[in-house]
Amino acid sequence: MVSSKEPPRNVRLNRDNSDLICFSFSKPVFKGSDEDKKKNEFKYMWVMKTFLYTEESFPTNRRRVPVAKRDEKEMSPVESAVRSLADKTVELEERILSGILTRLQCLYQRIAKASLCCV
């Protein structure tokens, strides 16, 4: 079950998606010769992750906000794979937890209806 210290999911999502100044995107970068790429494409596929920091936080009422700073980080194929696995693990854990909570809510509703019928 969800601990009492953790806020509800909708509150967490709102908090996580408000007052944002950092945005990121990734693009693949291939290193090595053409022959190497044909042998094992993923071994030579590095990921260039770009971080953009804005002068004002989002959401905002302005259409455009200037970028204050730009950072780029190059991730090796192994780093990229580990990051991918970690992200998928978190996503699966959240889905499993939400499924369990949904089943528990349905079970509680059935018990409540059954207890009302018996009274």
TORVEXPA-147121 format. One record per residue (C-alpha): y, z, x; residue number from 1. Coordinates in steps of 0.001 Angstrom, whole numbers. Last residue first. Layout:
+---------+---------+---------+-----+
!       v !       w !       u ! pos !
+---------+---------+---------+-----+
!       Y !       Z !       X ! NUM !
...
+---------+---------+---------+-----+
This chain:
+---------+---------+---------+-----+
!       v !       w !       u ! pos !
+---------+---------+---------+-----+
!   -5867 !    7033 !  -27790 ! 119 !
!   -8536 !    4568 !  -26592 ! 118 !
!   -6343 !    1502 !  -26905 ! 117 !
!   -3554 !    3108 !  -24873 ! 116 !
!   -6014 !    3979 !  -22069 ! 115 !
!   -7295 !     393 !  -21999 ! 114 !
!   -3777 !   -1025 !  -21810 ! 113 !
!   -2861 !    1323 !  -18930 ! 112 !
!   -6114 !     520 !  -17088 ! 111 !
!   -5504 !   -3202 !  -17504 ! 110 !
!   -1929 !   -2837 !  -16252 ! 109 !
!   -3115 !    -801 !  -13246 ! 108 !
!   -5671 !   -3505 !  -12388 ! 107 !
!   -3049 !   -6245 !  -12642 ! 106 !
!    -728 !   -4276 !  -10342 ! 105 !
!   -3571 !   -3714 !   -7879 ! 104 !
!   -4371 !   -7427 !   -7824 ! 103 !
!    -728 !   -8296 !   -7146 ! 102 !
!    -560 !   -5696 !   -4370 ! 101 !
!   -3679 !   -7135 !   -2727 ! 100 !
!   -2286 !  -10661 !   -2908 !  99 !
!    1069 !   -9530 !   -1450 !  98 !
!    -760 !   -7837 !    1441 !  97 !
!   -2926 !  -10889 !    2134 !  96 !
!      98 !  -13193 !    2083 !  95 !
!    2091 !  -10901 !    4381 !  94 !
!    -820 !  -10604 !    6828 !  93 !
!   -1259 !  -14388 !    6803 !  92 !
!    2410 !  -14958 !    7661 !  91 !
!    2306 !  -12362 !   10441 !  90 !
!    -803 !  -14001 !   11930 !  89 !
!     760 !  -17456 !   11650 !  88 !
!    3830 !  -16316 !   13608 !  87 !
!    1660 !  -14722 !   16327 !  86 !
!    -479 !  -17842 !   16618 !  85 !
!    2553 !  -20091 !   16976 !  84 !
!    4141 !  -17835 !   19600 !  83 !
!     884 !  -17822 !   21604 !  82 !
!     648 !  -21618 !   21378 !  81 !
!    4272 !  -22092 !   22491 !  80 !
!    3859 !  -19730 !   25416 !  79 !
!     726 !  -21647 !   26483 !  78 !
!    2423 !  -25041 !   26199 !  77 !
!    5359 !  -23788 !   28285 !  76 !
!    8590 !  -22788 !   26565 !  75 !
!   11995 !  -24087 !   27620 !  74 !
!   14933 !  -22049 !   26434 !  73 !
!   18298 !  -23457 !   25452 !  72 !
!   21427 !  -21491 !   24644 !  71 !
!   24515 !  -22612 !   22712 !  70 !
!   27602 !  -20463 !   22117 !  69 !
!   30539 !  -20234 !   19720 !  68 !
!   29532 !  -22977 !   17288 !  67 !
!   32350 !  -23677 !   14859 !  66 !
!   31806 !  -23025 !   11141 !  65 !
!   31782 !  -25821 !    8614 !  64 !
!   31829 !  -25847 !    4820 !  63 !
!   33572 !  -22503 !    4527 !  62 !
!   32615 !  -20010 !    1802 !  61 !
!   30316 !  -18095 !    4132 !  60 !
!   26662 !  -17112 !    4188 !  59 !
!   26575 !  -16888 !    7122 !  58 !
!   28412 !  -15131 !    9935 !  57 !
!   31442 !  -16479 !   11730 !  56 !
!   31846 !  -17764 !   15303 !  55 !
!   28381 !  -19298 !   15273 !  54 !
!   25545 !  -18853 !   17771 !  53 !
!   23193 !  -21810 !   18239 !  52 !
!   19782 !  -21327 !   19861 !  51 !
!   17783 !  -24302 !   21140 !  50 !
!   14032 !  -24129 !   21774 !  49 !
!   12657 !  -26862 !   24050 !  48 !
!    8892 !  -26957 !   23666 !  47 !
!    6538 !  -28222 !   26365 !  46 !
!    3874 !  -30805 !   25605 !  45 !
!    1916 !  -31549 !   28783 !  44 !
!   -1288 !  -29655 !   27952 !  43 !
!    -908 !  -30608 !   24299 !  42 !
!   -1339 !  -34349 !   24935 !  41 !
!   -4493 !  -34054 !   26971 !  40 !
!   -5799 !  -37303 !   28441 !  39 !
!   -3122 !  -39613 !   27035 !  38 !
!    -310 !  -37410 !   28314 !  37 !
!   -1790 !  -37401 !   31815 !  36 !
!   -1853 !  -41213 !   31880 !  35 !
!    1789 !  -41375 !   30766 !  34 !
!    2790 !  -39106 !   33635 !  33 !
!    3784 !  -35480 !   33211 !  32 !
!    6192 !  -33598 !   30996 !  31 !
!    6626 !  -34166 !   27275 !  30 !
!    9394 !  -32293 !   25467 !  29 !
!    8846 !  -31186 !   21871 !  28 !
!   11779 !  -30038 !   19755 !  27 !
!   12721 !  -26631 !   18441 !  26 !
!   15508 !  -25277 !   16249 !  25 !
!   17488 !  -22067 !   16191 !  24 !
!   20229 !  -20297 !   14284 !  23 !
!   22131 !  -17154 !   15241 !  22 !
!   25148 !  -15868 !   13300 !  21 !
!   23498 !  -14532 !   10167 !  20 !
!   25134 !  -11912 !    7911 !  19 !
!   22506 !  -12269 !    5209 !  18 !
!   18983 !  -13713 !    5337 !  17 !
!   17083 !  -10680 !    6682 !  16 !
!   18862 !   -8270 !    4328 !  15 !
!   18144 !  -10477 !    1318 !  14 !
!   14512 !  -10897 !    2338 !  13 !
!   14104 !   -7122 !    2872 !  12 !
!   15639 !   -6339 !    -525 !  11 !
!   13316 !   -8860 !   -2189 !  10 !
!   10291 !   -7387 !    -357 !   9 !
!   10951 !   -3802 !   -1413 !   8 !
!   12273 !   -1385 !    1225 !   7 !
!    9874 !     194 !    3770 !   6 !
!   10015 !    3983 !    4124 !   5 !
!    7888 !    4594 !    1009 !   4 !
!    4965 !    2781 !    2633 !   3 !
!    3631 !    -334 !     961 !   2 !
!       0 !       0 !       0 !   1 !
+---------+---------+---------+-----+
